[in-house]
């Protein structure tokens, strides 16, 4: 019977619950022998998917393994509760379109709605996590919205504040206009998408150009941008001091004049007839051919060439009239980031949008112009476009098109062009982001960079390349971390401010109670915003921002234990964590924030967490890849392009799914195209095969079998499989300790395949035979192998490992409470392994000769010859039995006879005699007959204990003779009390072309 994974696994889950096996796996280990594991908290606002199952698998395998190594491994579940993901859900539910809508609705009501929605799918999570076999404490979980957790977050913030690592500043950073809040740079990296946009090149008229240059006509500098909506905020043009710039005259043509008759934005380059009269331009010399690539030959003439430094200080007419009085604006300046790789070699500068632009504006002391509000709409000063959204989710080019039309209408457009590029979007609401200069609170990460890089060297990354690659490079380029959000549902920034600009940072509930004189039971924004206190004659009100939810995630080690207010000794004994695991995207998320905060808290002469040296938050980390649909696309419910995990678990079981994922590239931060066929394959090859091996053992171990400790066998098959087992133990043990789960898990399948297809098949006659001593050796060996194998497999496939272990070891409580096997090198017989490998190669070549001669294996042959004369007789018997020949002889030089076919591979030669005499033919028929009867027994679900009578009817004299001559042998092999010729009705069978009618009657 095939192994019923779902039924058996549900039985095991019930057993674990009834016996509190998980709890015992912790309590049975010494409290002083800790192994610390941090579990990154998911949001319960959505259902778990395959990505979560992958992460959960890793987080279960490693703790199970170290528990079996004798460690005490606490596993506490947590929930992410704050931030935009939750807010966005409530906004949709309440039909709130903007930040202002939330404020009008009421922040307190909004936050309480968020609180009530946080745990929406928690029960679904509990079911799927439990069903996959993961052991984790979900009853005593932590939540980032709990007062104890939030107080630890305040403590972390206060410690950084006291170390002067927190500051308020104004910088250009990405904001989400819909959420009206800045995002940290690592959040921005999570939302890039390819979109089609419109770029524009505008003409900037140089003032007094006729007098300055003597051309008799106006001269224009042209500048290109991929964000035309920023043009109204232009205040400077930047050039490279050492770049060569050409003064060019555009030559008119009849074709061009005809094309340009209708004003607008239809044409790609010069758009109106009026443009052709205003045809003197300054452009980087290297860019000329690219800029005029679509024009006729000889369309321009270079009048002169100057260096960028010769253009500095030139004044130009404001492109738009809205901010014409801006201080020190509308002049040409230099910037070292200007290149000739694209555009015109002249950069339009709008300091409110972009880090480089912001710094250029500061350097040149230009009045600050911010023509777009935080909500992404043009300000009232931009009278022609006031209130228009500059970058919307539904139509991101709408504002750009309006700007380009205005430029064209006012003869200020040089060209426009459609193009495709990668653009950042909000990682939660999918709105296009704006690079926007705004105020925020920051952590001074750049001052920690040296320690961050040093601590990264102390961490074992799997896969290793992420250490100095994706993560290391991110650390090298790390910028200060914007940690404040202009939002509502999150940990309130614990900063109170007086009217004269003095700040007080609060680090605990007790401190706030002393300052305010109030009893504090909740420190969410809508509560603490109402807490005003006085100190030294000054009144302090809390600043309105909340903390980035990633700051809370990075505070997880401290928050889950309410450190340092509780569990101080326990926390410090287990910090840093031995192990964490998450997806590749967390290299710029959770991994990063954990790393930054741990480094900050353990650095300096008086670290916040007492450590002799600065340490990372974790010592070992496994980074998994992304699970995609089978066609390589992102898994999507709307596309229905992936199988429901619950259905997969019901069909094949958690063990098969776990092993499929554990052996896949997803364990090495590579993408996996999920395939149900892959899970089915693991069920068949690993789970069902192992169960069949166990069922075979169980069939023969029922009678008079008594397990013996430290038994020994001199049978080469037993010695071989024990040697293989010890090597497996060593390899799995070493690779799990290196946190390489794919390398640790894959050898298990190879071992089970050899156990089933070689050891069991070659030992069948030993189990069935009458040699009690040899039969006992085989049973003792298989009992030992299955017992130790289930221990090795337990971290990866906990259900079937438990089931088989308990069936074999009736007095044991759980395989997961056992110690992980230790390799016994003395049991590894390299000579046996080499000889068995040679024997298997000989068998492989012998069977290929059978296939070449089209002779089935059930047909006995007289002999096989081999050129390996030193091979032991025990192996010759195995080879003879496997190839089904009467004997194995040794091949001499030039030894060739009639009816022999030869195969030579490398230094191995085999010759098979293919002649089948009458006696061999009869023996072949016996084999076929035995196989047919046993198949009928199987179809009738008979066991080894069922005795039968076989009735037959045939007109074949040959079959009758075979059944008569080999009756006793056949009875023995089919467990029959008698074989009787009888007249009856039955379906006919064919044995080697001969027709026979058979029935098997149970006695």
N, C-alpha and C positions, 0 to 999 in steps of 0.2 A: 504493500500500500504506500502511495506517495505520502510524504510527510505533510501533515496538515498544520502549516505554520501558524495560521491565525488561531486555531483552536488550542494548540500547544502553548503558544505564547501568552494567551489569555489565562491559561492555567498557571503559568509561571508568575504572571503579574499578581494573581490572587494569592499564590503561595508567599510571594514577597510581602504583600500587605499583611497577611495573617501572621507571619512570623517576624515582621518588622526587620527584615533582612538588611535594608538600607541603613536603618538606624544602628543596627548591630555592627555594620561594617565600619562605622565611625567610633562607636563606644568601645569596641573591642581593641582599638589601637591606643597606644600610650599618648596621653595629652602632650607629653614633652617631645614626641617624635612627629612634629607637625610638617605638613606639606601644604603650602598656601596656594590657593587657586582663586583668581578673580573672574567673576562672570559678568561680562558686559550686559547691561540691562536692555531688553527690547521694549518697544512700545506695545501696549495691549490694545491699541486702537485699530489694529488690523489683524487678519488671521495669519498664522505661521505658514511659511512656504518652504520650498526645498533649500533655499539659502539658509534659513534658520535651522533646518534639519541637519545640514552639513556642519554648521557651527556647533550645534548641540551634540552631534556625534563625537567631534573632537573633544568637546568639553566633558564627555562621558568616558571615552576611552582612556584618556590620561589619568583622571582621578581613580578609575577602577584599577588601573595598573598599579599606581603607587599605593593604593590601599592594599593590594595583594603583595606589595613589597614591604608591608608592615607599617606604612605611614598613616597618620590620622589626617584625613582629607575632609575638611568641612566644605560643604557645597551649598551656598545660600543663593537663592534666586532673587533677582531684583527687577523692578519695573521703572522704565523711563516714563516720567509723568508730565514734564513741563515742555514748553517750547511751541514753535510754530506748527508742528504736526497736529497737536491737539487743538490749538487755536483755529487752524484751518477747518477742521471738522465741525467745530461749533459755529464758525462763521457761516458755513454752508447750511447747517441745520437751522440757524436763526435768520438766514438770508441777510447777513451783514456784509456789505460790499467793501467797506473801507475801515481804516483805523478810527475815523471820526464816527462812523456808525456804531462802533463798539463803545466809544466814549458816551455817545448819546443814549445807547441802550443801558449803560451802567456797568462800570468795571467790576464791581462786586458781583452783580448778577452773572456777568460773563465768566468770571473766574470760577464761580460756583458751578456753572454749567460745564466748564472744562473739568472740574474736579469729578463731577458725576459721570463724565464720559470716559475717563481715563481707563477704567478697568472693564470696558465693554466686552472684550473678547477673552478675558482672563480664564474663564472656564474652558473655552475652546483650546487655549494654549496648554492648560494643565492636562487635558485629555491627550493631545497629540504628543506632548513631551513625554508623558508617562508611557504612551503606547509605543514610542520608539525605543523604550528601554532605558531612557536616561534617568539616572538617580540624581536628584537635586531637591533641596528643601524648598518647596513652594508654599508651604503653610506659614513658615516664619520668614517670609520674604521681607525685603526692604523696598521702599518706594521713595523716589526722589522728592515727592511732595510731603513726606512725613516730617514733622517738626524736628525729630532727632537728626535726620539726614541733612535737612536744611541748615541746622545749627552748625554741623560740621563743615558745611560749605562756607558759612560765614567765618568760621575759624580759619579755614584755608585762606580766604580772602584777606582777613585781618593780618595773618602772618606775612603775606606778600606785601600788604600795605606798610607794615612796620619795617619791612626790609627795603622800602622805597622802590618796589618793583611795580607799583600801580601808579599810573598817572592819567590825567585828562589831557587830551590833545585833539587837534583838528588835522585830519588827513584825508587824502583822496582814497576812498575805499568803495567797494561795491555795495550798493543798497538795493533792496527790493522795494520798488515804488508801491506795490500793492500792500505789502506788510509794513511799509514806511519805517524800515529799520535797517541798520548796516548788517553785513554778514562778515564773518572772519574769512581770511584768505583761503583756509582749507575747506570751508563750506562752499566757497565759490567754485573750487575745482570739481565739485561733485555734480555740477549741473550744466556742463557745456553741451551745446547741441549745434548741429549744422543747420544754418538758415540762409535763405536768399534775401539779400539786402540791396540797397542802392547807395552807391558812393557818389560824391559830388566834388567837382573842382570849381572853386569860386575865384573871381577876379577882384583883386584889391588895388584900388587906384592910388598910385603914389602922388602925394601932394606936390604941387609946383614942378611936376616932372618935365614940362616943356622947357622951363628955364634951366633946370638942373642938368638935363641930358641933351638938350638942343636938337631933339628929333622933330620938333614941330607938332607932335601929337602926344596924347596922354600915354603913360607907361603903366602897365599893370603887373603886379606880382600875382602869381596864381598858386593856390594851395589846395591840397586834396584832403578829404576826410571820408572815413567810412561811417561817420555819425553826423549827417547833415544837420540834425536837430541841435548840435552844439554851436553852429555858426552864429546864432544871435548873441552868444556869450563870448565871441572872439574879442581879445584885447591886445594880442601881440602876434607877430609873425616871426618864426625862428629859422635861422639859417646856420649852416656849418661854416665856421670861419675860414677853413682851408678848402672848402668845396668851390669849384669853378661854376660861375653862373653866367649864362648867355643872355644878352639882349637880342631878342629876335623880332623880325618883322614878318607877319603872316601875309603871304601873297594871295590876292584875290583871284578867283577863277569864275568863269560863267557857270560852271556846274555848282560851285559852292554857293553863289548868289541865288541861283534858282532853288537850291535845297533849303535855303534859309529864309524864304519869303514869309512863311507862317511862324510867328513867334510861338514859344512854348518849350516843351522839353522832348520833342519827338526825335531830334537828331542827336547822335552820340557825341560829336565834338562841337564845333562852333555853331551856335543855335539860331542866331538871327542875322538879318542883313546889317543891322546896326553894329553888330559885333565886328564885322569885317572892316568897319571904319576905325574901330578902336583896336588896332591890331599890333601894338607894340607890347611885348611881354618879357618878364624876367623869369627864367626857368633854369634849373640845374642843367649844365651842359650835357651831362651823362644821360639825362632823362628825355632829351629832345626826340629821339627816334621812337621811343615808347609812347610819348604823349601824342605824336602826330602819326602813329603807325597806320591809322585808317584813312589818312589823307593821300592826295595825289603827290607824285614826286615833285620836288622843288616847291613845296607849299610854304616853306619859311626860309628866311635869310638871316644868318647870324651877323649882327651889326658890330658887337664887341663882346669880350669876355672879361669878367672881373672875379676876384675872390670874394667869398662871403663876408670877410671882415670889412670890405669896401662898402658893403651895403648897410652896415650897422648904423642905427640912428635915423634911417629914413622914416619919414612920417607917411602914414597912409590914411585915406578916408575910411571911417568906420563902415563895415560891411552892412550893418543894420543901424538904425538911428536910435535905438532904445537906451544905450548907455554911453552916449557920445561924450559925456563930461567926466568919464572915469579918469582918475589920476594916473599919470605916467603911461597911459595906454596908447595903442595904435601906432606903434613904432616897430622897427625891425631890430631883433636882438639875436644873440648867439645861444646855441644849446649844443652840448656834445652828443646828444642822442640823434641829431639830424643825420640822415644817411641818404644815399642815392639808390637804395635798393628798390624803392617803390615811390609812388606819388610824384611830386614835382621837385623834391629836394628843398621845399619850403614848407614848414609845418605851421598849421593854424593852432594857436594857443588859446584855450579856454580854461583858465586855472581851476575852475570849480569842478572840472571833469577830467580826472586822470592824474596819477601821481607825478609824472614828469611835468605836465602843464602846471600843476600846483606849485612845484618847486621853482619853476622858471618865473612864475608870477611873484612869488615871495622874493626871489633874488633881485628882481627888477622893481620891487616896491610898487607894484601895480595895484590900484584899487580893486578890491575883491568883487567880482560880478558872479552872481548865482541866479541865472535866469530860469531855473527849474526848481519847483518845490520838492520836498521830500516825498510827496505822493506821486511824483513823476509828471506833473503838469506844468506848463509854462506859467510864469508869474504874471501879475497884472501889468508890469512894466512892458512886457512883450505884447504890445497892444493888438497886433495883427493875429496873434495865436494864443492869447491868454486862455488858460483852462484846458488847452488841448494836451492830451497825453502824448508824451514824446516816444514811448516804446510800449505798446500794448501787446498782450498775449495773443489776441485774435488777429491783429493787423499791425505788425511791428514796423511797417514802412509808411504808415499813414502820415505821420508828422513829417518824415523826411521828404515825402512827395510834396507836401504843402510848402515846405521851405524851398525846395528846388523850383517850384512854380513861381514863388515870390522872387527868387534870384533871377530867373529867366525873364520875368516881367520887367524887372528893374535893370536889365542888361548887366547882371553881375554873375551870371552863370557861364563858365567856360565849357564844362562838359559834365555829363553824368553817365553812370554805367551800373548795370546790374552785376552782382557778384555773389558768390557763396562763400561763407566763412563760418568758423566755430564761434559761438557766442554764449556767454554765461547766462544761465537761467536760475531762478530760485529753486533750490533743491527740494522745496516742499510744495509751493503753489504754482511753480512752472512759469512765473512771470519773468520776462527779460529783465536783467539787472542793469543798473546804471552805475558807471564809475563816477562817484560823487564825493566831493569834499564836504565832510561833516564832522561834528564833534563826537567823540566817543571816549570811553575809559579803556585803557590799554594795560596789558602786562608787558613789561620791558623784556621781551624774549631775547632780543639781540644781545643784551648784556649777559645772558645765560648761555649763549651759543657754545662757548668753549666747553663748559661742563656738560651741555646736552650731547655734544659730539663724543666727549670722553665716556659718558655713561652708556651711549649707544654701543661702544666697543665692548662693554661688559655683558651685552645681551646676546643670547643665542637665537638667531632668526632662522626659521624654516619656512620657505626656502632661503638659503644663505644669501643669495644675491640681493635680497631686499634690504639687508643691513646697510650696505654701503651704496646701494642703488636707490630704489624708490624712497626709502625712509632716510637714509644718510644724506642724499642730495637735497631732500626737503628740509632737513635740519640745517644744512649749509646755507640754504637760501631763506631760512626762517625770518619772518618779520615780526614786529610787535603784534600781539594778539588783541584784537578789538573784542572786549568781553561784555560790553553793555548793549542792551537791546531796548529799543523804544516800544516795548510791547507790554503784555499784561500778566500772562500765566507763566510765572517762573519765580525763581528765588530773587527776592528784592535785593538790589545792591545795598549793602549795609552802610551807606554813607548818609550822614545828616549834615546839612549846610546852614550856616548862619547868613544873614543878609550882607554882612561885610566880607563874605567869601571864605570864612573859616570852616574847616571840615572836621568831623568826628567820625571815625570808622568804628563800627560796633562788631565785636567778635563773638558774642554769645547772647543767649536769651537772658541770662542773669545780668549781664552788663546793661542791656536795654531796660530791664526792669528797674535797675538802680537809677538809671538816667531819667526814666519816665515816671517812675512810681506806679506803674501799671502792671497787672498780672498778664503775662504774655503766653498765649497758647497757640498762636498761629503767626507766622511771619511772612505770609504772602503779601503782595503789593497792596491789595485793597484793604488790608488790615493795618500794615505799618505806615501807610501813607497818612493815616489819621493820627499817628503818634508824634506829637510835638513836645520837645522838652527844652528846658533852660539850663544853661551852665555858665557860670562866671558872668551872669548878667546878660547873656546873649541867648536868643531863641533859635532853635535848630529844627529845620524841617528836612524830611528825607528827600533826596533827589529822586526823580520819577522813574529812572530806568530799572530794568530787571537784568539779571545775569544771563549771558549766553548759556543755553542748556548744555553745551559742550563743556563748560566750566564745571557744571554739576557732574557730568560723566567722568571727567578727569579727577573729580573728588571722590569717586566711588569707593576706593580703598578705605577712606576715612569715614565717609558717610554711612556705609553699611554697618560699621561697628560703633558709630557715634563717638569716634575718636576726636579729641582726647578726653571727652567728658565721661566716657565709660570705656571699659575693656582696654585700658592703656597698656597694661603689661602684655596681654594676649596679642594685641595688634603689633606692638613693637617686636615681639618674638617672631612674628610671621612676616615681617616686612623687610625687603620687598617680596612680592609673590614669586614663587617658583615658576608659575605658568599662567599664561592667558592665551586666548585664541579668538580671532574674528576674521572678517573678510578683508580683502586687499584694500578696499576703500578706506578702512580704518587707519591705514598708515598716515592719513591726513585728517583723521578724526580722533577716535578713542585712544589708539596707540599714542598718538602725538600729544593729546592733552594729558594723559596719564604721565607721560615722560616729562613734559614741561613742569607740571605741578610737583611731581616727586623730586625732580632735580632742584627746583626752587626751595622746597621745604627741607632738603638735606644738605644744602650748600652753605658755605660760610663758617665763621668761627663758632657761632652759637646756633646750630641748626634747630629748626622747629621739631623735627623728629630726630632723637638722639642717635646719630650714626657717626662713626669715626671719619668716614669719607662720604662724599655725595654718592648717591646710588640711584639707579633707574627704578621705575615702579615694578618692573618684571624682569626675570632672569631668562626665561624661555618663552618664545611666542611662535605659534603656528599660524600662518596666514593662508586662508583658503581663497580659492578663486570663485568665480560666479557660475551658478548653474543656469544654463540657457535651455531653451526648448530644443527638441531634437534637430530642427532645421537651422539651429544657430541663432535664432531670433530671441529677443527678450521674452521671457514667459509672460503671457498676458491672459487674464481671465476672459476678456472680451474676444480674443482670438481663439480661445479654447485650444491652445497649442501645447498643452502639457497634461499628463494624467493627474487626477486628484490624489494627493499623498495618502489619504485615508483608504482609497480604493487599492492603491499599490500595497499598503500594509495588510489589507484584508486578503489580497490575492497571493502575495509572496512572503509576507511577514517582515518584521523589522530587521531581523538578522540579515536577510538577503539584501535589503535596501542599505543597511549599514555597511555591509562588506563591499557592496558595489561602489558606494561612495568612498570608503576608506582606501580602496585600491585604485581610485581614479586620479587623473591629473589635478582635480580640484584641491587635493591635499597639498599641492605645490604651487598654489596661487595661480593656477591656470584655469581657463574656462572649461566647463564640461557641458557638452550637449546631452542632456538627460535622455536616456533611452529605456523604455520599459523592457525591451528585449534584453538589455544589459542586466537589469534586476532579475528577470526570469532566468537568464543564464547562470547567475550566481546562485539562485535557488536550486537549479538543477545540478550544477557542478559541485557546489560546496554543501549546501544545507541538506538536500535530499540524498546526496551521495554519502555524507557522514551518517545520516540517519539509517541508511541501508547497511552501512558497516556495523553500526550499533545493533540493528535488528538481527544481523547475521550472528554477532557475538551472543546476543540474548538467546537466540535459538538453541545454541549449544551449551550455554553457561547455566541453564536452568537445572541440570541434573548433576548432583554430587560435585559441584564446583566450590572450592574454598580458596579464597584469595590468600596468597602468601606474600609476605614482604621480603624484599631482597632475594627473590628467586633468580636463578640463572639458567640459561638455555644454551646448548651447543649447536642448535640448528642454525644454519647460516641465514635463513630467512628471518628468524627472530633477532639474531645479532645485527642483521642489516637494518631492520625497521627500528630497532632501539638506537642504533647509531644515527639513523636519519632523524629520529625524534630529538636526540640530544643536540644535534646540529641545529634543528629548528628552534629549540628552546634558546640556544645561544644567540642565534640571529635575531629572533623576535625581541629578546631581552635587550640586546645591544641597540637595536634600531629604535625601540620605543624610548630608551634612555637618551637617544639622540633626537627624539621628537620627530622622527621620520616615519610617519604612519604608513605610507604606501609601501616603503621598503620593509616595514615590519609585518604588514598584513599579507602581502602577495605570496610569500613562501608557504603560508598555511594551505592555500588551495593546491599548490604543487604537492605538498606532503599528503593531503587527503586523496589526491588523485593516485599517487603511488601506493598509498595504503590500500585503496580499493582495487585498483587495476593490476597491482602486482602482488602485494603481500597476501591479500585475501584470496585472490584468484589462485595463486600458487600454493596456498595453504588449505584450500577447501578439503582436499582428501585427508589432510591431517585432522581437521575438525570432525569429519564424517567417519574416519577410520576407526579400527578396533585397537590400535596401539594407544592404550590409555596414557602411557607416560608421555608420548609425543603430543597427543591431543591436549594434555594438561599444560605442556610447555606453550603450545599455541594459544590456549585460553589465558594463561597467566600473562603472556606477552601482550595479547590484544587488550586485556583488562588494564594493564599498566599503560599502554599507549593511549587508550581512550581517556583514562583518568588524567594523565598529564597533558594530553592534547586539549581537553576541555578547559584546563587551567590556562593554557597558552592562549586559547581562543576567547576566553571569558571577557576580556575588555572590549573585543570587537563584536562578538556575537553572543551576548549575555544570555539569551533565552535557551537556545539549543545546548549551549555549554552547561547551563544549569540543569536542564532536563536530563541529559545523558549522565552527567556527573552524579546526580542524586539516584538515578536508576542503578548505577553501578556501585555506588558507595552509600548503601542504605542508612548507615549510622552517621553520616555527615549532615551538616545543616545547610551548607551552601558552598558552591564552588567559589563564590565571591568573598567568602570569609577565609578561604585557604590562602596560603602563601604562594607567590608565583614560583614556578619551578626554577631550580638552579641547574645549569648544565653540568653534568658529570662527565668530564673529559675522558675518564678511564673507560667509559662505556662506548666510546667512539672507536670503532675498529676500521681504520683506514684501508687495510688490506681487503677486508670484506666488502667495503664500499667500492673499491676499485674493481674487484673481481665481479661483483654483482653488476656494476656498470658495463663491464666487458660482456658479461653474459646477456644482458639486455640488448646490447648492440648486435650480438650474434643472433639473438631471437628476432630482432627487427629485420636483419638481412635475410634470415631464413624464411620469415613470413612473407617478405617481399618476393622471394623466389616462388613460394606457393601461389601468391597472387599472379605472378607472371605466368605460371603454368596453369592457372585457373583451377586449382585444387583446393577445395574448402578445408578449413582447419580441422573439422570433425573427422575427416578421412585420415586414418593413420598411414604413415609411410615408413619405409624400412630403415632409412638412416639419413643423418646429416654429417657431413665431414667439415672439420674446422682446422685451421692451421695453428691453434693455440694449445700446444701439447702440455703446458704446465698448469692448466686450469684444473681445479680440484673436482673430484667426482661428484660432490654435492651439487656443484653448479651444472655439471653435465646432465644430471638427473632433471634439474630445473629446465634446462634448455630443451631436453628431449620431450618433457611433458608439455612445455609451452608450444613447441612447434608440432607436437604430436608425431614424433618419430620413435621407432623402436630402440634406437641407440644413436649415440654421437661418437663418431670415429675421428681419427686424426688424419688430416690431409697431408700427404707427402708431396714432394716436388714432382711435377709432371704426372701426378696421380689423377688419371681421368678415366672414367668408365662410361659405358653406354647408359642412357637414361639419366645422367647427371647434368644438372645445370649449375653454373658457377656464378658467384658474385664476389667482387673484390672492392673493398672501400678502404682507402689508406693501407694499413698493414693487416687488415682482417680479411681472410678468405673463407667463404663458406660454399659447400657444394651439396646440393640436395638431390637424392635419388627419387625420381618421380614415378617409377614403375609401381603399379598397383596390382598385386596378384590376388587370387581368389580369396585367400584368408584375410588379407588387408581390407578387401572390399566388404567382407562380412563384418569385420570390426567397425568399419565406418558406418554400416547400417545399424549396428548396436548403438553407437553414439547418437545417431539420428533418432533412433527409437526412444532412447532414454530422454533425450531432449524433448521430444514430442509429448511423452507421458508427463514429464515434470511441468510442461507448459499447461497441460490440462489440470494438473493438481493446483497450479497457481491460479488458474481461472476460477476454480472452485473454492479458492481461499483456504486451502488446506495447509496445515502446519506440519512441522517435523514429527509431531506426535501422532499424526493421523496415518493409520495403516489402511491399505487399499487392496482390492482385487482388480486386476486389469483383464478385461475381456477384449478379444480381437476377432476379426473376420477378414480373410484375404484370399485371393486366388493365386497369389504369388508363391510359388514353391520356394523361391530364394528366401523370402521373408519368413516363411514357415520354418525353414531349416535354421535360419539365424535365431529365431525365437526359441527353437527347441535346443540348439547347441549352446546358447548363451543365456539360458533361462535364469540360472542362479545369479549370474552377474547383473542382469537387468533387474531382477527382483530387489537386489541389494541397493542398486542405485536409484530406484524409484520408490523405495520403502513399500514394496508390495508383498503380500503374503502368498499370492499365486498369480500366474498368468495363464488364462484359460481361453481356448478357442471355442467360440460360441456364436450362434446365429442371433442377431439383434439388429435393430434399426439405429443408425447413427450417421453423422456427417463423415464423408470420406476424407482421409488424409493421404498425402503423398510422401513417401519416404524414398528419397533417391529415385523418384519416378515410378516407384511401385505403389499401387493403391492398397490401402488398408483401412478398416473401420475399427475404431477404438472407443472404449468407454472405461472410465475409472470409477469404481464403486467404493465408497468409504465403508470400512468395516465397523 
